[in-house]
Amino acid sequence: MSFSRGLKAKAAEVWEAGYQHPFVQEIGQGTLDKSKFQFYLLQDYHYLLNYAKVFALAAVKADDELMLGRLTAIQSGIFEEMDLHRSYMAEFGITPEQVRTVKQSLYNRTYTANMLAVGQTGDLVEILATVFPCAWTYYDFACRLKEQYADRLEGNFYKSWIESYSRDEFLQSFEWFYDVIDELVEGRSEVELEKITAIFVSSVEFEYLFWDMAYKQEMSYRL
């Protein structure tokens, strides 16, 4: 197994805990309290704005036209992803003013600050390692939910969320990460590989904390 594809196994415990989290499972079942999903939408909207900034930092460190094109294409895709959020927000009656003024939770700020710090100080492969878990876990979870709850999808309020993240087009938007990461780590020392792995695992852990934060609707340790 290549280095990039082996990263999932390095984060196996928290990866699976994320999939089994009540927030994710209740999306599949269609039973998630809509207030929890609304909280998630508002927090994730601001997360995605910072996520796009990390790709901008990665683009600055790209040294060829193909890589620059791939990174900017993902940025464009992030803004398309936000259209799904806006669609759900409209169903909840969330106004643009609410979106603009909502505060990021402590967990959201910490996750995005970590990614932005890697974007500022890391090299290209480290930046890819910190953003990779977001897309990879979403695709994996959505595909598994679609299969596990196939008999419940019709009438599920969250069907469009599941279908959006399980579609082939979403996979294709980040699938190239595998080969690029493997290419960029060639000749790296064990110490360097361990650092890249740790960056990846940290982001998987933050993904878990994001689900947990949304389920509990926590802004900080004091709620």
C-alpha positions in Angstrom: 0.0 0.0 0.0 1.3 3.5 -0.9 2.1 6.0 1.8 -1.0 8.2 1.0 -3.5 5.3 1.0 -2.0 4.0 4.2 -2.7 7.2 6.1 -6.3 6.1 6.8 -5.1 3.1 8.7 -2.9 5.4 10.9 -6.1 7.2 12.0 -8.3 4.1 12.0 -9.7 4.4 15.5 -10.8 8.0 15.3 -11.9 7.6 11.7 -14.4 4.9 12.6 -15.5 6.8 15.7 -16.4 9.6 13.4 -18.5 7.4 11.2 -20.3 5.9 14.2 -20.9 9.3 15.8 -24.6 9.9 16.4 -24.5 13.1 14.2 -23.3 11.1 11.2 -25.5 8.0 11.9 -28.6 10.1 12.4 -28.0 11.9 9.1 -28.2 8.4 7.5 -31.3 7.5 9.5 -32.9 10.9 8.7 -33.5 11.4 12.4 -31.0 14.1 13.2 -32.6 17.0 15.1 -32.7 19.9 12.6 -31.5 22.4 15.2 -28.3 20.4 15.4 -28.0 20.4 11.6 -28.6 24.1 11.5 -25.8 24.7 14.0 -23.6 22.5 11.9 -24.5 24.4 8.7 -23.6 27.8 10.2 -20.3 26.5 11.6 -19.4 24.6 8.5 -20.1 27.6 6.3 -17.4 29.6 8.1 -15.1 26.5 8.2 -15.3 26.3 4.4 -14.3 29.9 4.0 -11.1 29.2 6.0 -10.6 25.9 4.2 -10.6 27.8 0.9 -7.9 30.1 2.3 -5.7 27.0 3.1 -5.8 26.0 -0.6 -4.8 29.6 -1.5 -1.7 29.1 0.7 -1.1 25.8 -1.0 -1.3 27.4 -4.4 1.3 30.0 -3.4 3.7 27.0 -2.8 2.8 25.2 -6.0 5.7 25.1 -8.5 4.0 23.9 -11.7 1.0 24.8 -13.8 -0.9 21.5 -13.3 -0.7 21.7 -9.5 -1.8 25.3 -9.4 -4.7 24.4 -11.7 -5.8 21.6 -9.4 -5.6 23.7 -6.3 -7.6 26.6 -7.7 -10.2 24.1 -9.1 -10.7 22.8 -5.6 -11.2 26.4 -4.3 -13.9 26.8 -6.9 -15.5 23.5 -5.8 -15.6 24.7 -2.2 -17.7 27.6 -3.2 -20.0 25.3 -5.1 -20.2 23.1 -2.0 -21.4 26.2 -0.1 -24.4 26.4 -2.5 -25.6 23.1 -0.8 -25.3 24.8 2.5 -27.2 27.9 1.3 -30.0 25.6 0.0 -30.4 24.0 3.4 -30.2 27.4 5.1 -33.0 28.7 2.9 -35.2 25.8 4.1 -34.4 26.8 7.7 -35.2 30.4 7.1 -31.6 31.4 7.9 -30.9 34.9 6.7 -27.7 36.2 5.1 -27.2 38.4 8.1 -27.3 35.4 10.4 -24.7 33.7 8.3 -22.5 36.8 8.3 -22.7 37.5 12.0 -22.6 34.0 13.5 -19.5 33.4 15.7 -17.2 30.4 15.1 -17.2 28.0 17.9 -14.0 27.3 19.9 -13.6 23.9 18.1 -14.2 25.4 14.7 -11.6 28.2 15.3 -9.1 25.7 16.7 -9.5 23.4 13.7 -9.2 26.1 11.1 -6.3 27.8 13.0 -4.4 24.5 12.9 -4.9 24.2 9.1 -4.0 27.8 8.5 -0.9 27.4 10.6 0.2 24.4 8.5 -0.6 26.4 5.4 1.6 29.3 6.6 4.6 27.2 7.9 4.4 23.8 6.1 5.5 22.7 2.7 3.0 21.6 0.0 2.8 18.0 1.1 2.1 19.0 4.7 -0.7 21.3 3.5 -2.2 18.5 1.5 -2.0 16.2 4.5 -3.9 18.7 6.7 -6.8 19.3 4.2 -7.1 15.7 2.9 -9.1 14.2 5.8 -12.0 16.6 5.3 -12.8 15.4 1.7 -11.7 11.8 2.3 -13.9 11.3 5.4 -16.9 13.0 3.9 -16.8 10.8 0.8 -16.2 7.7 2.8 -18.9 8.4 5.3 -21.5 9.5 2.7 -20.8 6.4 0.6 -21.2 4.1 3.6 -24.4 5.9 4.8 -25.9 5.6 1.3 -25.3 1.8 1.4 -26.2 1.2 5.0 -29.4 3.2 4.9 -30.4 2.6 1.3 -33.9 1.6 2.3 -34.4 4.9 4.2 -33.1 7.5 1.7 -36.4 8.4 0.2 -38.0 10.9 2.4 -34.8 11.5 4.3 -34.4 15.3 4.8 -30.6 14.8 4.5 -30.7 12.8 1.3 -29.1 15.6 -0.8 -26.3 15.9 1.7 -25.5 12.2 1.4 -25.8 12.2 -2.4 -23.7 15.3 -2.8 -20.7 13.9 -0.9 -21.0 10.3 -2.3 -21.1 11.3 -6.0 -18.2 10.4 -8.3 -17.6 14.1 -9.1 -16.8 14.7 -5.5 -14.3 11.8 -5.4 -12.7 13.1 -8.6 -12.1 16.5 -7.0 -9.6 15.1 -4.5 -8.6 11.6 -5.8 -5.4 13.0 -7.3 -4.2 13.7 -3.8 -3.1 10.1 -3.5 -0.6 10.1 -6.3 0.6 13.7 -5.6 1.3 13.0 -1.9 3.1 9.8 -2.8 5.3 11.7 -5.3 6.0 14.5 -2.9 7.1 12.1 -0.1 9.7 10.3 -2.2 13.1 10.4 -0.5 11.7 11.8 2.7 13.2 10.6 6.0 11.2 8.6 8.6 11.1 11.7 10.8 9.5 13.7 8.0 7.0 11.0 7.2 6.0 10.8 10.8 5.4 14.5 10.9 3.2 14.3 7.8 1.3 11.4 9.3 0.8 13.3 12.5 -0.6 16.3 10.6 -3.1 14.0 8.8 -4.2 12.3 12.0 -4.7 15.6 13.8 -7.1 16.7 11.1 -9.1 13.4 11.3 -9.3 14.1 15.1 -10.6 17.6 14.4 -13.2 16.2 12.0 -14.5 14.0 14.9 -14.6 17.0 17.2 -16.5 19.0 14.6 -19.3 16.3 14.5 -19.3 16.2 18.3 -19.5 19.9 18.6 -22.4 20.1 16.2 -24.3 17.3 17.9 -24.0 19.0 21.3 -24.3 22.5 19.8 -21.3 23.6 21.8 -19.7 27.0 21.2 -17.0 26.4 23.8 -16.5 24.3 26.9 -19.2 26.4 28.6 -21.6 25.8 25.7 
